[in-house]
């Protein structure tokens, strides 16, 4: 009988939009609040554009958007620089921790998937664009709901963040897992998919619960069927273009997807 261990040794999960926070709302709302405090409102689309990067890298990417850069120059009389990034990061800390705590509900099915993976003998790691301080708001709530990965790698704990593979490399080194071809990376953001590809992992994109759809579970369910299908198809297409080996709707669909891949390669 074929087992997932015939093909894989570890799964590395992202957090917001993948395992918690359906729609990846917390980082968007927190960024919008921080920029508004500093007199430079940003739109949801602008805030979502580089989702998945380490938060300081994400702020830098926002400043690379011409409208945001121009708005900062108008409000503050200078082109945004490293000091501007630090000011945003200072303002971001409080709303990010608050929003992360408020939206830390696990994606339905996630606990069962992790339990099944562990039953099969796979290790469970995670990496995130959140800082360690931001993750302290999430980890206890996730544990209370039954999810506690073997390892959490946070932004700025490696020399580079996504799309570099260094967070995955760190997880593999710390947990003693190799080769990287036997590792699965699961992520809802394009930059997270690129991270998995750059590491040499089997990479799974998450379309329905993630940043590219950007809706709560209720909001997604309330769309008419044609609009919902169009949004999911667009998100899946972008994840595939980023290099995903396959795309699922939510983490609840992961086990059958990995079983099919295992069966294909061991046939």
C-alpha positions, 0 to 999 in steps of 0.5 A: 500500500502506497504511503505519503512517506514513499514520496515526502518527509515534511510539509512546510505551511505558510500561515495567513491565508493558508493555515489561519485567517481565511482571505489573509485579512490581517496583514492587509488591514494592518498595513492600511491602518499603519499607512493611514496613521502616517497620512498616506492611505493605501488601498487594499489592492496596493497592500495585497500586491506583494503579500507574503514577503517579510513585512519590512520588505513588503513596506519597501515594495509598497514604496516602490509603487509610484502612487504610494511614493508620490503620496508619501512625498506629498505628506512628508516632503521627502522621498521614502527612504529607510527611515520611512520604512522604519516609521511604517514598521513602528506603526505597523507593530500594534495593529498587526499584532491585534489583527493577527490575534483577531483573525487567527481562526484555523482554516477548516480542515487544517487540524485534520490534515496535519494529524493525518500527515503526522500519522503518516510520519511526516514532519510539520514546519512553517514559515511566515512573513510575520516577525516573531513578535507578530507570531506571538499573537497567533501561536497560542490561539493556533495551539488552542485550536489543535495546530502546533507545528514542529518548527516556526521560522519567522521573517528576519530570522534568515539573511533574506526573506521570500522569494529566497529559499532560506527560511525553508533551508533553515527549517530543513536544517533544524529538523534534519530533513533532506533532500528538498525534493521530499519537502512540500511547500504550501502557500497562498501567495505568489512569492511563497510559491516562488520560495518553494520552487527556489528551494526545490520543493514540491509546491502547492498553491492555495487559491480559495482561502488566500491572498489572491482571492482575498475574501473571508469564507463567508464573503466567498460563499456569498458570491454568485457561482459565476463570480466565485468560479472566475475569482478562483480560476484567476487565483489558481492561474496566478499561482500556477504562473508563479510555479506551483506544481498543483493548486488546491482550494484550501488546505483541507484538499491537501491530502488527496492531492498529495496522495495522487502525486505519490501514486503517480510517482510510485506507479 
